[in-house]
Amino acid sequence: MADDQAGREWVQRVLGVALSGAGGTGRKASFLAIWRDAKESVDAAIGALAGELRATGDPDLERIAEFGLFGLTEGEGVALMAALREADANPARAQGRLTGAIGKYREFLAGSQVVTLIDRNPFGVQVSMRATLGHALDEMEQQLAA
């Protein structure tokens, strides 16, 4: 039924959950869900690192702890989130925009000295920001290519 298909599409677009069965989109997960899962993992590790930074009592390190992942990017995260939402709503129309946003975020991950410092932090907190987010970008690119 058309109503069933519309409902499935709404659930996928809004909730990021692909329902199985007839009328499904064939994708394993929404683009936004892939990114959300990876970002939540990184955010948890950065939260643990932030706790270590605050525990030093150093005002500069405490300030760094307050910014989190959002404070590290220069707009790449915002552009990626917008492209993810658009791609989940209409994958065919948004493919080019999402591909571009993934490329920009990948450039940020590869070239950011801050990401390197976070991943190699001396506090014993394993963040793996580059690997975790890079894997999510890989997964999205694979879905785009399918």
C-alpha positions in Angstrom: 0.0 0.0 0.0 1.1 3.6 -0.6 0.4 4.5 3.0 2.7 1.7 4.2 5.5 2.9 1.9 5.0 6.5 3.1 5.1 5.4 6.7 8.3 3.4 6.1 9.9 6.4 4.4 8.9 8.7 7.3 10.3 6.3 9.9 13.6 6.0 7.9 13.9 9.8 7.3 12.9 11.0 10.8 14.0 8.2 13.1 16.9 6.9 11.0 15.6 3.3 11.1 15.2 1.2 8.0 12.2 -1.1 8.4 12.6 -4.6 6.8 10.0 -6.2 4.6 8.4 -5.2 1.3 8.6 -1.6 0.4 11.9 -1.0 2.3 14.7 1.1 0.8 17.3 -1.7 0.7 19.8 0.4 2.7 21.0 -1.1 6.0 20.8 2.2 7.9 20.2 5.8 7.3 23.1 8.0 6.6 22.3 10.1 9.7 22.1 6.9 11.8 25.6 5.8 10.6 27.1 9.1 11.5 25.2 9.4 14.8 26.5 6.1 16.0 30.1 6.9 15.2 29.8 10.4 16.6 28.3 9.2 19.8 31.2 6.8 20.2 33.7 9.6 19.7 31.8 12.0 21.9 31.9 9.4 24.8 35.7 9.1 24.4 36.1 12.8 24.1 34.0 13.2 27.3 36.4 10.9 29.1 39.3 12.8 27.8 37.6 16.1 28.8 37.4 14.7 32.3 41.1 14.1 32.4 41.8 17.6 31.0 39.6 19.2 33.7 41.3 17.1 36.4 44.6 18.8 35.6 43.4 22.1 37.0 45.1 23.9 34.0 42.8 26.7 32.8 43.9 26.2 29.2 43.2 22.4 29.3 39.9 23.0 31.1 38.9 25.5 28.3 39.7 22.9 25.6 37.6 20.3 27.5 34.6 22.6 27.1 34.6 22.7 23.3 34.2 19.0 22.5 33.9 17.7 18.9 31.8 20.6 17.7 34.5 23.1 18.7 37.2 21.3 16.6 35.6 21.6 13.2 35.4 24.7 11.1 31.9 24.1 9.6 32.6 20.7 8.2 30.3 19.1 10.8 27.4 21.4 10.1 27.7 20.9 6.3 27.9 17.2 6.8 24.8 17.1 9.1 22.8 19.1 6.6 23.8 16.8 3.7 23.0 13.7 5.8 19.5 14.9 6.5 19.0 15.8 2.9 20.3 12.5 1.7 18.1 10.5 4.0 15.1 12.4 2.7 16.0 12.1 -1.0 19.2 10.1 -1.6 19.2 10.5 -5.4 18.8 14.2 -5.3 21.4 14.8 -2.5 24.1 12.3 -3.6 26.4 15.0 -5.0 26.0 17.2 -1.9 26.6 14.3 0.5 29.7 13.1 -1.5 31.1 16.6 -1.3 30.4 17.0 2.4 32.0 13.6 3.1 35.1 14.6 1.2 35.4 17.9 3.1 35.0 16.1 6.5 37.5 13.5 5.4 40.0 16.3 4.5 39.4 17.8 8.0 40.1 14.4 9.7 43.2 13.8 7.6 44.7 17.2 8.1 43.8 18.3 11.6 46.6 18.5 14.1 44.0 18.7 16.8 42.5 15.3 15.8 46.1 13.8 15.9 46.6 15.3 19.4 43.3 13.9 20.6 44.0 10.4 19.1 47.5 10.4 20.6 46.7 12.1 23.9 49.0 11.5 26.8 46.2 10.8 29.3 45.6 7.2 28.4 42.2 7.8 26.9 41.7 5.9 23.6 39.6 8.2 21.4 40.3 6.8 17.8 38.5 9.8 16.3 40.1 9.5 12.9 39.4 5.8 12.6 35.9 5.8 14.0 34.6 8.7 12.0 36.6 7.6 9.0 34.9 4.2 9.1 31.4 5.9 9.2 32.4 8.0 6.1 33.6 4.8 4.4 30.2 3.1 5.1 28.3 6.0 3.8 30.4 6.1 0.6 29.8 2.4 0.1 26.0 3.0 0.4 26.3 5.8 -2.1 28.1 3.6 -4.6 25.6 0.7 -4.2 
